[in-house]
C-alpha cells in the first residue's frame, strides 16, 4: 500500500515533465510532427499506475498538447503539421485513451 502510494506520487511528478519534454521535442525538435505519437505510451503508462479518471485526463492533456503543436506549426520557423497528420495523431490518442480506460484501476478498489 505504501509502495503503491509512493509510486503514484513519483508519477504525479514525472508525468508533467515527460509531457513537457514530448511537447518541446515535437515543437522544437528536428524530428517532425510525428513526434506527437509519443503521447500514446504515456497514456498506457498512466493506465497501469493511476485510476481511470486520470487516464481520461491524460488523454485530454495529450490532445490539447497536440492541438497546441498543430497551432504552433503554422508559425514560420516551426515544422509544419498538415491536417491529415493532426487528425491521425488525435485518432491514435483517442483510441488509446478509450482502450486504456478499461485497463486502468477502478477509482475505488473493492475492499479486501
Secondary structure, DSSP 8 states (H G I E B T S, - for coil): -HHHHHHHHHHHHHHHHHHHHHHHHHHHSTT-GGGGGGHHHHHHHHHHHSBHHHHHHHHHHHHHHHHHHHHHTTSTTS----HHHHHHHHHHHHHHHHHHHHHSB-SS----
